Amino acid sequence: MTNKTGRLNGKIVLVTGAGSGMGYETTKLFLAEGAKVIAVDYSKDSLAQWNDVDNVFPVLANVTKLEDVERMIGEAESRFDRLDCLLNIAGINDLNYPLAATDDQRWDRVLDIDLKAPFRICRRAIPVMIKSGGGSIVNIGTYAALRGNHGPSYTAAKAGLAGLTRSIAFEYAKQGIRCNIIHPGGMATNIGQNSGGAYHEAGQTLSKIVQSMPVNFYGQPVEIAYACLFLCGDESRLINGAALSVDGGMSVC
């Protein structure tokens, strides 16, 4: 991995979901741009690809566990005594389970990973970032947060994450913290597999809607990584509390 432009030289970055998909591509790109990356993932096998890679510090962690959140932020403090960028990328969806078929267990699991975990991580990370002189937080939402055609738990969690993003942006702007959210469209990731099961038959309706859209909505994880890079770089210093759709135009259909 060679340095490209050095846009993140000297930056200390934490990425959740770093073992695959958007998290992997973001870690790879940020590393190439000169950052030191604390790479967090719950899968030991996926995380192993970052073992012995210069300037990557793998942390095996479950983002839903408070002690693991403490440990991952503690890694930034103990190694570098600073944190410049936080990317909350780890997430699952609800496999398109409709309201009547969504039990408490599914609801709690999706909300815990997609909303409660970023809340806890931000709560723990922001004091470290303030001590460092500020920084950039990027949360990963979804096209579904802007519509109502996914399952209720995923839609609610990501819409809540958008609200959390705006609240953080407002509350901590004077302390040098920027917080933005990216809403991906269809992406070539393994989120369905990570979400634990097969898609509900109700998902066929969403599939038909998406297939009929007159846009090229399907993207690659690296395209989200480049959006993250922009929001963490100096070029975006006036962008705070924004929602950036990276979906080929899905959200305007």
Contacts in CASP RR format, 6 or more apart in sequence:
PFRMAT RR
TARGET T0000
AUTHOR 0000-0000-0000
METHOD contacts of the structure
MODEL  1
MTNKTGRLNGKIVLVTGAGSGMGYETTKLFLAEGAKVIAVDYSKDSLAQW
NDVDNVFPVLANVTKLEDVERMIGEAESRFDRLDCLLNIAGINDLNYPLA
ATDDQRWDRVLDIDLKAPFRICRRAIPVMIKSGGGSIVNIGTYAALRGNH
GPSYTAAKAGLAGLTRSIAFEYAKQGIRCNIIHPGGMATNIGQNSGGAYH
EAGQTLSKIVQSMPVNFYGQPVEIAYACLFLCGDESRLINGAALSVDGGM
SVC
1 28 0 8 1.000
1 31 0 8 1.000
1 32 0 8 1.000
1 53 0 8 1.000
2 32 0 8 1.000
3 9 0 8 1.000
3 32 0 8 1.000
3 33 0 8 1.000
3 34 0 8 1.000
4 32 0 8 1.000
4 33 0 8 1.000
5 33 0 8 1.000
6 33 0 8 1.000
6 34 0 8 1.000
7 33 0 8 1.000
7 34 0 8 1.000
7 229 0 8 1.000
7 233 0 8 1.000
7 234 0 8 1.000
8 30 0 8 1.000
8 33 0 8 1.000
8 34 0 8 1.000
8 35 0 8 1.000
8 85 0 8 1.000
8 229 0 8 1.000
8 232 0 8 1.000
8 233 0 8 1.000
9 33 0 8 1.000
9 34 0 8 1.000
9 35 0 8 1.000
10 34 0 8 1.000
10 35 0 8 1.000
10 36 0 8 1.000
10 84 0 8 1.000
11 30 0 8 1.000
11 34 0 8 1.000
11 35 0 8 1.000
11 36 0 8 1.000
11 84 0 8 1.000
11 85 0 8 1.000
11 232 0 8 1.000
12 35 0 8 1.000
12 36 0 8 1.000
12 38 0 8 1.000
12 76 0 8 1.000
12 80 0 8 1.000
12 82 0 8 1.000
12 83 0 8 1.000
12 84 0 8 1.000
12 85 0 8 1.000
12 132 0 8 1.000
13 30 0 8 1.000
13 35 0 8 1.000
13 36 0 8 1.000
13 37 0 8 1.000
13 38 0 8 1.000
13 83 0 8 1.000
13 84 0 8 1.000
13 85 0 8 1.000
13 86 0 8 1.000
13 87 0 8 1.000
13 232 0 8 1.000
14 37 0 8 1.000
14 38 0 8 1.000
14 40 0 8 1.000
14 72 0 8 1.000
14 73 0 8 1.000
14 75 0 8 1.000
14 76 0 8 1.000
14 83 0 8 1.000
14 85 0 8 1.000
14 86 0 8 1.000
14 87 0 8 1.000
14 125 0 8 1.000
15 23 0 8 1.000
15 26 0 8 1.000
15 27 0 8 1.000
15 30 0 8 1.000
15 37 0 8 1.000
15 38 0 8 1.000
15 39 0 8 1.000
15 40 0 8 1.000
15 87 0 8 1.000
15 89 0 8 1.000
16 23 0 8 1.000
16 40 0 8 1.000
16 41 0 8 1.000
16 63 0 8 1.000
16 72 0 8 1.000
16 87 0 8 1.000
16 88 0 8 1.000
16 89 0 8 1.000
16 90 0 8 1.000
16 117 0 8 1.000
16 121 0 8 1.000
17 23 0 8 1.000
17 24 0 8 1.000
17 40 0 8 1.000
17 41 0 8 1.000
17 42 0 8 1.000
17 89 0 8 1.000
17 90 0 8 1.000
17 91 0 8 1.000
18 24 0 8 1.000
18 26 0 8 1.000
18 27 0 8 1.000
18 37 0 8 1.000
18 39 0 8 1.000
18 40 0 8 1.000
18 41 0 8 1.000
18 47 0 8 1.000
18 50 0 8 1.000
18 58 0 8 1.000
18 89 0 8 1.000
19 27 0 8 1.000
19 39 0 8 1.000
19 41 0 8 1.000
19 43 0 8 1.000
19 46 0 8 1.000
19 47 0 8 1.000
19 49 0 8 1.000
19 50 0 8 1.000
20 41 0 8 1.000
20 43 0 8 1.000
20 46 0 8 1.000
20 189 0 8 1.000
20 190 0 8 1.000
20 194 0 8 1.000
21 187 0 8 1.000
21 189 0 8 1.000
21 190 0 8 1.000
21 221 0 8 1.000
22 89 0 8 1.000
22 140 0 8 1.000
22 184 0 8 1.000
22 187 0 8 1.000
22 189 0 8 1.000
22 221 0 8 1.000
22 224 0 8 1.000
22 225 0 8 1.000
23 87 0 8 1.000
23 89 0 8 1.000
23 90 0 8 1.000
23 221 0 8 1.000
23 225 0 8 1.000
24 46 0 8 1.000
24 49 0 8 1.000
24 221 0 8 1.000
25 220 0 8 1.000
25 221 0 8 1.000
25 222 0 8 1.000
25 224 0 8 1.000
25 225 0 8 1.000
26 87 0 8 1.000
26 89 0 8 1.000
26 221 0 8 1.000
26 224 0 8 1.000
26 225 0 8 1.000
26 228 0 8 1.000
26 229 0 8 1.000
27 37 0 8 1.000
27 39 0 8 1.000
27 50 0 8 1.000
27 56 0 8 1.000
28 225 0 8 1.000
29 222 0 8 1.000
29 225 0 8 1.000
29 226 0 8 1.000
29 228 0 8 1.000
29 229 0 8 1.000
30 37 0 8 1.000
30 85 0 8 1.000
30 225 0 8 1.000
30 228 0 8 1.000
30 229 0 8 1.000
30 232 0 8 1.000
31 37 0 8 1.000
31 53 0 8 1.000
31 55 0 8 1.000
31 56 0 8 1.000
33 229 0 8 1.000
34 55 0 8 1.000
35 55 0 8 1.000
35 85 0 8 1.000
36 55 0 8 1.000
36 56 0 8 1.000
36 57 0 8 1.000
36 80 0 8 1.000
37 55 0 8 1.000
37 56 0 8 1.000
37 57 0 8 1.000
38 57 0 8 1.000
38 59 0 8 1.000
38 72 0 8 1.000
38 75 0 8 1.000
38 76 0 8 1.000
38 79 0 8 1.000
39 47 0 8 1.000
39 50 0 8 1.000
39 56 0 8 1.000
39 57 0 8 1.000
39 58 0 8 1.000
39 59 0 8 1.000
40 58 0 8 1.000
40 59 0 8 1.000
40 61 0 8 1.000
40 63 0 8 1.000
40 72 0 8 1.000
40 90 0 8 1.000
41 47 0 8 1.000
41 58 0 8 1.000
41 60 0 8 1.000
41 61 0 8 1.000
41 90 0 8 1.000
42 60 0 8 1.000
42 61 0 8 1.000
42 62 0 8 1.000
42 63 0 8 1.000
42 90 0 8 1.000
44 60 0 8 1.000
47 58 0 8 1.000
47 59 0 8 1.000
47 60 0 8 1.000
48 58 0 8 1.000
50 56 0 8 1.000
50 58 0 8 1.000
51 58 0 8 1.000
57 75 0 8 1.000
57 79 0 8 1.000
59 71 0 8 1.000
59 72 0 8 1.000
59 75 0 8 1.000
61 68 0 8 1.000
61 69 0 8 1.000
61 71 0 8 1.000
61 72 0 8 1.000
62 68 0 8 1.000
63 69 0 8 1.000
63 90 0 8 1.000
63 113 0 8 1.000
63 117 0 8 1.000
63 120 0 8 1.000
63 121 0 8 1.000
64 112 0 8 1.000
64 113 0 8 1.000
64 116 0 8 1.000
64 117 0 8 1.000
66 120 0 8 1.000
69 117 0 8 1.000
69 120 0 8 1.000
69 121 0 8 1.000
69 124 0 8 1.000
70 124 0 8 1.000
72 121 0 8 1.000
73 83 0 8 1.000
73 121 0 8 1.000
73 124 0 8 1.000
73 125 0 8 1.000
73 128 0 8 1.000
76 82 0 8 1.000
76 83 0 8 1.000
76 125 0 8 1.000
76 128 0 8 1.000
77 83 0 8 1.000
77 128 0 8 1.000
81 131 0 8 1.000
82 128 0 8 1.000
82 129 0 8 1.000
82 131 0 8 1.000
82 132 0 8 1.000
83 125 0 8 1.000
83 128 0 8 1.000
83 129 0 8 1.000
83 132 0 8 1.000
83 135 0 8 1.000
84 129 0 8 1.000
84 132 0 8 1.000
84 134 0 8 1.000
84 135 0 8 1.000
84 136 0 8 1.000
84 232 0 8 1.000
85 135 0 8 1.000
85 136 0 8 1.000
85 137 0 8 1.000
85 138 0 8 1.000
85 232 0 8 1.000
86 121 0 8 1.000
86 122 0 8 1.000
86 125 0 8 1.000
86 129 0 8 1.000
86 136 0 8 1.000
86 137 0 8 1.000
86 138 0 8 1.000
87 137 0 8 1.000
87 138 0 8 1.000
87 140 0 8 1.000
87 228 0 8 1.000
87 232 0 8 1.000
88 117 0 8 1.000
88 118 0 8 1.000
88 121 0 8 1.000
88 122 0 8 1.000
88 137 0 8 1.000
88 138 0 8 1.000
88 139 0 8 1.000
88 140 0 8 1.000
88 161 0 8 1.000
89 140 0 8 1.000
90 113 0 8 1.000
90 117 0 8 1.000
91 113 0 8 1.000
91 114 0 8 1.000
91 140 0 8 1.000
91 191 0 8 1.000
91 194 0 8 1.000
92 109 0 8 1.000
92 110 0 8 1.000
92 113 0 8 1.000
92 114 0 8 1.000
92 191 0 8 1.000
92 192 0 8 1.000
92 194 0 8 1.000
92 195 0 8 1.000
92 196 0 8 1.000
93 110 0 8 1.000
93 142 0 8 1.000
93 144 0 8 1.000
93 150 0 8 1.000
93 154 0 8 1.000
93 191 0 8 1.000
93 192 0 8 1.000
93 195 0 8 1.000
94 102 0 8 1.000
94 106 0 8 1.000
94 110 0 8 1.000
94 150 0 8 1.000
94 151 0 8 1.000
94 152 0 8 1.000
94 153 0 8 1.000
94 154 0 8 1.000
94 195 0 8 1.000
95 192 0 8 1.000
95 195 0 8 1.000
95 196 0 8 1.000
95 197 0 8 1.000
95 198 0 8 1.000
95 199 0 8 1.000
95 200 0 8 1.000
96 150 0 8 1.000
96 151 0 8 1.000
96 199 0 8 1.000
96 200 0 8 1.000
96 202 0 8 1.000
96 203 0 8 1.000
96 206 0 8 1.000
97 106 0 8 1.000
97 151 0 8 1.000
97 153 0 8 1.000
97 200 0 8 1.000
97 202 0 8 1.000
98 151 0 8 1.000
98 152 0 8 1.000
98 200 0 8 1.000
98 202 0 8 1.000
99 151 0 8 1.000
99 152 0 8 1.000
101 200 0 8 1.000
101 202 0 8 1.000
102 151 0 8 1.000
102 152 0 8 1.000
102 153 0 8 1.000
106 153 0 8 1.000
107 152 0 8 1.000
107 153 0 8 1.000
110 153 0 8 1.000
110 154 0 8 1.000
110 157 0 8 1.000
111 153 0 8 1.000
111 156 0 8 1.000
111 157 0 8 1.000
113 157 0 8 1.000
114 154 0 8 1.000
114 157 0 8 1.000
114 158 0 8 1.000
114 161 0 8 1.000
115 157 0 8 1.000
115 158 0 8 1.000
115 160 0 8 1.000
115 161 0 8 1.000
115 164 0 8 1.000
118 139 0 8 1.000
118 161 0 8 1.000
118 164 0 8 1.000
119 164 0 8 1.000
122 137 0 8 1.000
122 164 0 8 1.000
122 168 0 8 1.000
122 179 0 8 1.000
125 137 0 8 1.000
126 137 0 8 1.000
126 168 0 8 1.000
126 172 0 8 1.000
126 177 0 8 1.000
129 135 0 8 1.000
129 137 0 8 1.000
129 177 0 8 1.000
130 172 0 8 1.000
130 175 0 8 1.000
130 176 0 8 1.000
130 177 0 8 1.000
133 175 0 8 1.000
133 176 0 8 1.000
134 175 0 8 1.000
134 176 0 8 1.000
134 177 0 8 1.000
135 176 0 8 1.000
135 177 0 8 1.000
135 178 0 8 1.000
136 177 0 8 1.000
136 178 0 8 1.000
136 179 0 8 1.000
136 180 0 8 1.000
136 231 0 8 1.000
136 232 0 8 1.000
136 233 0 8 1.000
136 236 0 8 1.000
137 165 0 8 1.000
137 168 0 8 1.000
137 177 0 8 1.000
137 178 0 8 1.000
137 179 0 8 1.000
137 180 0 8 1.000
138 179 0 8 1.000
138 180 0 8 1.000
138 181 0 8 1.000
138 182 0 8 1.000
138 228 0 8 1.000
138 231 0 8 1.000
138 232 0 8 1.000
139 161 0 8 1.000
139 162 0 8 1.000
139 164 0 8 1.000
139 165 0 8 1.000
139 179 0 8 1.000
139 180 0 8 1.000
139 181 0 8 1.000
139 182 0 8 1.000
140 181 0 8 1.000
140 182 0 8 1.000
140 184 0 8 1.000
140 224 0 8 1.000
141 158 0 8 1.000
141 161 0 8 1.000
141 162 0 8 1.000
141 181 0 8 1.000
141 182 0 8 1.000
141 183 0 8 1.000
141 184 0 8 1.000
142 150 0 8 1.000
142 154 0 8 1.000
142 158 0 8 1.000
142 183 0 8 1.000
142 184 0 8 1.000
142 185 0 8 1.000
143 183 0 8 1.000
143 184 0 8 1.000
143 185 0 8 1.000
143 186 0 8 1.000
143 245 0 8 1.000
143 247 0 8 1.000
143 250 0 8 1.000
143 251 0 8 1.000
144 150 0 8 1.000
144 151 0 8 1.000
144 154 0 8 1.000
144 155 0 8 1.000
144 158 0 8 1.000
145 155 0 8 1.000
145 158 0 8 1.000
145 159 0 8 1.000
145 160 0 8 1.000
145 161 0 8 1.000
145 162 0 8 1.000
145 183 0 8 1.000
146 183 0 8 1.000
146 245 0 8 1.000
146 251 0 8 1.000
147 155 0 8 1.000
147 251 0 8 1.000
148 155 0 8 1.000
149 205 0 8 1.000
149 206 0 8 1.000
149 209 0 8 1.000
150 206 0 8 1.000
151 202 0 8 1.000
158 183 0 8 1.000
161 181 0 8 1.000
162 181 0 8 1.000
162 183 0 8 1.000
162 243 0 8 1.000
165 179 0 8 1.000
165 180 0 8 1.000
165 181 0 8 1.000
165 241 0 8 1.000
165 243 0 8 1.000
166 179 0 8 1.000
166 241 0 8 1.000
168 177 0 8 1.000
168 179 0 8 1.000
169 177 0 8 1.000
169 178 0 8 1.000
169 179 0 8 1.000
169 180 0 8 1.000
169 240 0 8 1.000
169 241 0 8 1.000
170 241 0 8 1.000
172 179 0 8 1.000
173 240 0 8 1.000
178 231 0 8 1.000
178 236 0 8 1.000
178 237 0 8 1.000
178 239 0 8 1.000
178 240 0 8 1.000
178 241 0 8 1.000
179 240 0 8 1.000
179 241 0 8 1.000
180 231 0 8 1.000
180 236 0 8 1.000
180 239 0 8 1.000
180 240 0 8 1.000
180 241 0 8 1.000
180 242 0 8 1.000
180 243 0 8 1.000
180 244 0 8 1.000
181 241 0 8 1.000
181 242 0 8 1.000
181 243 0 8 1.000
181 244 0 8 1.000
182 224 0 8 1.000
182 227 0 8 1.000
182 228 0 8 1.000
182 231 0 8 1.000
182 243 0 8 1.000
182 244 0 8 1.000
182 245 0 8 1.000
182 246 0 8 1.000
183 243 0 8 1.000
183 244 0 8 1.000
183 245 0 8 1.000
183 246 0 8 1.000
183 247 0 8 1.000
183 251 0 8 1.000
184 219 0 8 1.000
184 224 0 8 1.000
184 246 0 8 1.000
184 247 0 8 1.000
185 217 0 8 1.000
185 218 0 8 1.000
185 219 0 8 1.000
185 245 0 8 1.000
185 246 0 8 1.000
185 247 0 8 1.000
185 248 0 8 1.000
185 250 0 8 1.000
185 251 0 8 1.000
186 210 0 8 1.000
186 217 0 8 1.000
186 218 0 8 1.000
186 219 0 8 1.000
186 247 0 8 1.000
186 250 0 8 1.000
187 218 0 8 1.000
187 219 0 8 1.000
187 220 0 8 1.000
187 221 0 8 1.000
187 224 0 8 1.000
188 218 0 8 1.000
188 219 0 8 1.000
188 220 0 8 1.000
188 221 0 8 1.000
189 221 0 8 1.000
192 199 0 8 1.000
210 217 0 8 1.000
210 250 0 8 1.000
213 249 0 8 1.000
213 250 0 8 1.000
213 253 0 8 1.000
214 253 0 8 1.000
215 248 0 8 1.000
215 249 0 8 1.000
215 250 0 8 1.000
215 253 0 8 1.000
216 248 0 8 1.000
217 247 0 8 1.000
217 248 0 8 1.000
217 249 0 8 1.000
217 250 0 8 1.000
219 248 0 8 1.000
223 246 0 8 1.000
224 246 0 8 1.000
227 244 0 8 1.000
227 246 0 8 1.000
230 236 0 8 1.000
231 239 0 8 1.000
231 244 0 8 1.000
245 251 0 8 1.000
END
